[in-house]
């Protein structure tokens, strides 16, 4: 009986190897041992095998995305502290992470003061898209405009716009933190226009739309840009305290407590 069981296990391993499922192959021994002990049902064992393979596939996709997308860090939805930002509609964020907006080539704009989690949520959307096998790209507004200006000077603007149009999700971070020249605003408009109804753009800004004219140095250009963005768009308004300020306050509080303990000692 044991010989027959061992033979079946070897055939399972061989089939997993033939199917090129290294994640499931690595996990199969432990899962089958638990199944033999009655800790998991046959259906549960199959589910765990598939989950192990999917996890490996997603990790590989994420590794590839991190190399090509210029994402500054891995920030996932699971890491976001919704309790600290009660103004956010959790249902809206969960729905966005199902990536229907990507399939429909719609945009997402996250608005709010500095430090409230706009970049975290924008990156988490890009991470979710990368894990689903989609190409993503990240850049601050200043960096993207600089790269477009450099391409224009080099006579390769059309090629650069094509490269930035291709990703299924483009994150444009930090709109409003640094002013953009009118020429830069024109280049940014060209980028958004090229992606309009072709691919999704996720943008973050600490300025309301009514202030974008000042950021871009041209009210007419800003109005045309906003018109393109809002045509098919999800807006996330975040009103709350800064995560970074909370961290600073925690550090200051910790330092004060340590100092007080030192004095009392």
C-alpha positions, 0 to 999 in steps of 0.5 A: 500500500505504501509502495503504491502511494509513493508511486502515485506521489512520484507520478504527481511530482512528475506531472507537476514538473511536466506542466512546469508548475514549480510552485506547486511542486515545491509545496506538494510534499507538505500538502500531501502529508497534511492530507494523509494526516486528515488535516486537509481534504482532497479538495483543500489539497488541490486548492492549496497546490494551485494557490502555491503555483499562483503565488509563485507566478504573481511573485515572478510577475511582480519581480519583472514589473519592479525591474521594468516599471520604475515602481519605487517600492512594493506597497500593497492594498493589504498594507494600507491602514484604512482605520487611519483614513476613515474618509476613504470608501473601502468599497471603492478601493476594493472595487478598483483593485479588481481592475475593471477600470483597467479593462475599460481603459478608465482613469483614477485620480487620487486627491488629498493633502501630502502624506495621506496615502495617495502614492501608496494606493496608486502603487498598490493598483499598479502592483495588482495590475502587474500581478495580473500580467499587465505592464505598468510604469511609474513616474512623478510628473516632473520626471515624466515631463523631463523624459518627454522634453529630453526625447523632444530635444533628441528628435524621438518624442513620438517614440517616447510617447509610444513607449509611455502609451503602451503600459496598461497602467501608468502612475503619474505621481506628485502632480502639484508638488513642483510647477511645470513649464508651459512647454512641459504642460503641452508634453504632458497633455500629449501623453494623456491624449495619447493614452485617452481611451487606450490605457488607464492612468492613475494620478495623484495630486495634493491640489484640487482640479481648480488649482491645476492651471497654476501647476501647469502654467496654463489654464486652457491647457489644464482644462483640456487635460482635465477634460480628457482625464475625467471622461472615464474616471474614478476620483478618490478624495482623501481627507485625513492626517498624514501617515508620515506625521504620525510616524514622526509623532510616534518617534518623538513620543518614544524618544521623550519616554526614553529620555524620561526613563533615563532621567528617572533612572 
